[in-house]
Amino acid sequence: MKKGLSDLPTERPRIPRTVWALGLVSLFMDVSSEMIHALLPLFLTASLGASVALVGLIEGVAESTAAIVKVFSGYLSDRLGRRKPLILIGYALGAVSKPFFALAGAPAMVFTARFADRIGKGMRGAPRDALVADVTPEAIRGRAYGLRQAMDTVGAFVGPLLAIALLTLFANDMRMVFWFAVIPGALAVLCVLLGVEDRVSGTDEEVARPPIRWRDLRRLDRAYWVVVVIGVVFTLARFSEAFLVLKTHEAGLPLALAPLVLVVMNVVYAVGAYPAGAWSDSAHPSTLLLCGLGTLMGADLTLAIAPGVWGALAGIALWGLHLALTQGLFSKLVAERAPEMLRGSAFGLFNLATGLAMLVSSLLAGLVWDRAGAAATFVVGAIFAGLAAVLLGAFALKRAARDPS
């Protein structure tokens, strides 16, 4: 008997158009942000006279601010049942903050601009990550997060390349580079307006669903909180990429080539993000996370020990690989372990916890750098990565594997 069409094997679902649009939005905003961030540590220390500890403080407060805002934006997107308005506000605020970096005459103004920029990141981050899960079939969710992360990271190395070209063109005038960063930021906002479609409620019952309440968050079960603990421990093992820029400059990289640090890191990150996402659709998460921690330990030790610019760049490439292995995976784990109606809140809480951990790790890194030097900073990072690997292997991942999704 011949098989009918219904008996034929089904093809893998395609990644939705909205995921591609969000990837393009992320690409443009990262071009804009990384044109600035690739130079910001040197702008603060060389042009504005800030200490490395102050750089760590600014970066840590900025990232923890984004994390705190993500809690409220994620919850609000769940309560409203819509993601796009908050995504649009977040990207618009990020774009508006860019001119203030060019106008800054003191570290305080850089701090204010960075603070506003990270509020924008917090506004958009949790709703965006939840929207990816909302519109993507579960079978390809790892690929969807990997794709968005890869496109985001393409922007993260195109931005520093543009910064290098503009520094050459304008004789190392960092403020002029900051002005040019306004253009891709505006393009990102335009892409949100024209390309991103909000999640669609498929039934009248879903449309009429009442807003969630704070006590509904108790539905986030143990499996979800295990992922949060893993994320916190993991984040304590690394710190802001600003220290990578400072390390390579200390090793002898000229100012005009300082953005090359983020180019190297993000090329590796972009190339690895989608394959790692595809791998996460079939592999146990412990495999990727432990590989990621091992790679992070290797990156820290290379940055601490390997001499010269080439040694630093080798460590930075390993740093990019560990990001590729882990960042999309964490998004997938949060999406899978949270009820659909609480996804925005779940992403917000996860990012709050890891953002506060980033604040602690960046402050510690700045203090160690000022007191004991760059090598000691990365040795401490390697120690934390080793402790995290022991903890994950002995406790968290084994228990997470036994919990129902």
N, C-alpha and C positions, 0 to 999 in steps of 0.2 A: 504494500500500500504506500502511495506517495505521501510525503509529509506536506501538510498545509503550511501556509505562511506563519501561522501561529506557533508551529512546532520548531521553526528555525531559531537558532540561538540569537538572543538579542544583542545589539551592539552596545558598547559602553556609552552612557549618556555624555552629551557634549557639555563643556563648561559654559555656563550661561553668559549671555551678553553683558549683564550687569557686572559680573566678576571681571570681564575684560575692561569694562569702562572704569571700574574702581582701580584696576591695575594702572590704567593710563593716567588717572587722576593722581595716584600715588607717585607715578614716575615724574610728572611735571612738578609736584610739590617737593619731591626729594631733590630734583635738579636745583630748585630754588634754595632749599634749606642747606644742602651740602655745599653750594657755592659759598655760603657764609660759614658754616660750621667747620669746613676744612681749614679756614683761616682764623677762626675766632680765638682759639687758644693763643696763637702768636699775636693776634691783634691786641688781646688783653694784656699779655705779658710784655711785648716789645713796644707797642704804641701807647698803651694806657698805664703801664707800670704796675699791673696786678701781679700778685704772687701766685705760685702754682696752687697753694692751698685755697686761694680765693677762686681760682678756676674750678677746682674740685667742688667748692661750695656752690658756685653758680650752676654748674652742670647738675649736681645732685639735687638742689632745690628745684631746678627747672624740670627734671624728669619726675621727681616726686609730685610736683604740682600737676603734671599731666596725668599721673596715676590717680590722684585724688579726684580730679575732675571726671575721669572715666567712670568712676563709681556712679556719679550723679547722672551723667549723660547716658550711660547704659541703662540705669533704672528708668530714666525719663523716656527713653526710646521704647522700653517694654511697656510702660504705662500708657504712652500715646498710641502704641501699635504701629508706629512709623519710624523709620531710620533716617530717611533722606534729609529732612529739615535740619537735624543736628549735624549730619555730615557736612551739609552746605555751610552752616554757621562756623563749624570748626575749620574748614579749609579757608573760608573768607577771613577769619581772624588771623590765621597763619600768614596769608598774603598781605594783610594790612600791616602786620608787625615788621615786615622786611625793611622798609625805608628807615626805620629808627636805628638799625644797626649802622647804617651809613652816616647817620647824624650824630652818633654817640661821641661825646667828648670825655667821658669818664666811665669807669666800670659800672657805676650805678645805673646808667642809662642802658648799657648792654644787658645788665641784669633785668631791667624792666622790659626790654624788648624780648629777651629770651623767655621771661615769665609769661608775657602775652602770647608768644608763639606756642609755648607748651600748653597753655590753656586751650588754644585752638586744637592742638593735637589731642588733648584729653576729650574735647567735645566730639571729635570725629572718630576716635579710635575704636571704642567699644561698639557704637552703633554700626560702624563699617564692618568690623569683624563678625558681628552678629548677622548683618545683612548677607554676607558671603554664605553663612550656614543656612540662612532662610531660603535662599534661591538655588542652592546646590544640592543635588541628590547625594545621599550619604555615601554611596559607593565611590564617588570621585571627590569627596570633600578634601582629602589630603592634597590631591592635584590642584584643586581650586585655590587653596591657601598657598600652595607652593607657587602657582602662577602669579597670584597677586603680589606675593613677596618678591618673586624674581623681577617683576616689572618695577616694583618699588625700588629694588636694589640697582637696576639698570640706571634709574635716575640718580641713585646715590653715587655712581662712579662717573656718570656724564657730568654732573655738577662740578666735581673737583677738576675734571679735565677742562671744562669751560673756565674755571677759576684760574688754572695755569695759563691758558691762552690769554685771558684778559690781563693777568698780572704782567705777562710779557709785553702785551700791547700798551699797557698804561704804566710801565716802569715801576712795578711793585706797589701800585696804589690800591690798597685793599678796600678803601671806601668806594672806589669806582666799581669794583667787583660787586660789592654789596648792592649798589644801585641797579646793576644789571639783573640781580637775582629777583627783582620785582616782577619781571616779565613772565617767567615760567610759573610763578605763584598765581598770577592772574589767569593764565591758561588753565591751571588746575581747577580754579573756581568755575570757569566756563564749561569745562568737561563735566563737572558735577551737574550743572544746570541742564546740559543737553544730553548726557549719556547715561546717567544713573537712574534706574527705575526702582521705586520703593518695593518692598515686599508686598505681595498680593494675598489678601485673605480669601480663601477659596469658597467659603460657605457663609451663609447668613449667620450661623451660630458663631463663627470666628469673628465676623464683623461686630457682633453684639457682645463680644467677650468683655467683661468688666475690667477696668484698670487693675493692675497688680498693686498690692500693698506691701509695706516693708515686712510684715510678718510672713508674707508668702515666701520670702527668701529662705525660710527654714526648710523649704523643699530642696534646697541644694544639699545633697547628701554627702556621706563620707567619701565616696569615690571622687567627687569634685574637690573636696578640701584636701585630699591627698595630692591632687595635681597642684593645688595652690602651694602646699608645703614644698613640693619638689621645685616649683618655680622660684620660690623665695631662696631656698638653699642654692639653687643654680645661679641666681642673680648675685648672691653674696660672693660668688667665686669670680665675678668679673666686674668691671667698672667702666666709666665713660670712655668712649673712643678718643676723647680729647687727649688722654694720656699717651695714646699711640702717636698722635701728631707731635707732641712734645718730645717723646722718646726719639723719634726719627730725626727731628731737628737737632736734638742734642748730639746725635750720632754723626751729624755733618751734612744733612740734606739742606740745600739752600732754601731760602724763603720762597722763591718763585716756584719751587717744586714741592712745597709742603702739602698741597692737595693730593699729590701722588699717593700719600698714605691711604686715603680713603678710596682712591681709585683701585689700588691693589686689593684692599680688603673687600670692596664691593663687587669687583669683577668675579672673585672667587665665590662670594655670597650669591650673586645673581646666577652664575653657571650652576651652582649646586642646589639652589632652592627648589626648583621644580623636580629634579630627580629624587631629592630627599622627600618631597611631598608625595610623590608616586610610591616611593618605598614605604612610607608610613601607612599607605592604604592596605599593605599586606603584612608588614613586619610588626613584631611586638614593640611598643614604645620604648621599653627598657634598652633595646638594642641601639636605637638611635641616640637616646639620651646619654648612655654610657660612652658611646663613640664620641658624642659631642663634648663630654667632659674630658675624655682623654685627649681630644684635640686641643681643648682649651688649656690643659696642663702643658702640652707641648708648645703651644703658642707663648704662654707666660715664661717658660724656661728658656725658649729661644730668644725672647726679647730681653731676658735677664743676662744671658750668657754670651750669645753670638755677637761678635764684634762688628762694628761698622754699619753703614747704611744697608748693605745687602743682608746682613744678619737681621736687622730690624724689619726689613721688608718681608723676609721669610717668616718671621713670627707673625707679622700682620696678615699674611696670606693664610696661615693656620687659624688665626682669629676669625677670618671670614668664613672658613670652612666650618668652624664650630657653630657659627650663626646659621649657616645653611642647614645644618643637621637638626637644629633644635627649635628655631623660632616659629616656623610654620607648624611644626608638630605640637607645640604648646597650644596654638590656636585650635587645632583639630581636637586635642584632648579636652579643652574647655567646652567646645561646642558639643562634643559627644556626651559629656557628663553633666550637662545642665538641661533642664526641661526647656522646650522650645520657647515658651512664654517668658522664661527668665534668662534667655541667652545674653541680652544686653547687660543685665545686672551681673551675670556671672563673669563676663569679660571685664566689667568695671572693677569688681572686687579682686579678680586675679591681678589686674594691672595696678591696683592700689597696693597690694601686698608686695609685688615685685618692684614697683616704683620706690617704695620706702626702703626696700633692700638695696636698690641702686643708689639712693641717697647715702646710706650708711657706707657702702663699699667705695663710692667716689670720695666721700669725706676722708675715709681711712687712707685711700690711695694718695690723696693730696698731702695729708699729714706725714705719711711715711716718706714720700718723695722729698718734702722739704727737710726732713730730719735725717734721712739715711740714703737718699738718692734713688735714681730710676731703677737700678738693678734690684734693690730691696723691695721696691713696690711690686715688681712682677714676680719675685719669689713668693711674697705674701699671697699674691693671686693664685699661684700654683698650689700653695698649701691649702687654700680654701677649696680649690677645684678637687684636690685629692680627698679632702674630708667629705665634700659633697658626693663624690663617687662612692666612697665607703658607705655613706648613709643611704644612698639610692639603692645600691646593690644589696644591702643587708636588711632594709626595712621598707622604704616607701614603694618602690616599684613592684616588689613581690606582693604586697598587700593590695596595691591598685589593680593588679592583674586578676585578683580573686573577687573584686567588687563588681557587681553588675553595672552596665553603662546607664 
